[in-house]
Amino acid sequence: MKNIIQNINKAFDHRIRLGIMSVLMVNESADFNSLKELLGVTDGNLASHTKALELEEYIIIEKQFIGKKPNTKYIATTKGKEAFQLHILALEKLVRNT
């Protein structure tokens, strides 16, 4: 039997990273507070997982000020969208083959 997990992307193994990418696939962008609330995670967890996705070049992190308040926005890159779609396809194949 062919290695059915070979196309599973390790960058998306964690449920928080899977959630971040899922949100960014259906939205142009998401800000820190929105992601934190949607995923039910702490500031530190979200920050570390977004940093991991940024290092893979799967997301872009934009920091700016709105008025006097800092705002962090996340955007999925083309590379990230393609990698995530391949990951989802691999998961679907895995489910169908087992």
Summary of the structure (lengths in Angstrom):
residues: 98
radius of gyration: 14.8
end to end distance: 11.3
largest distance: 58.1
contacts: 265
relative contact order: 0.21
helix: 57%
strand: 18%
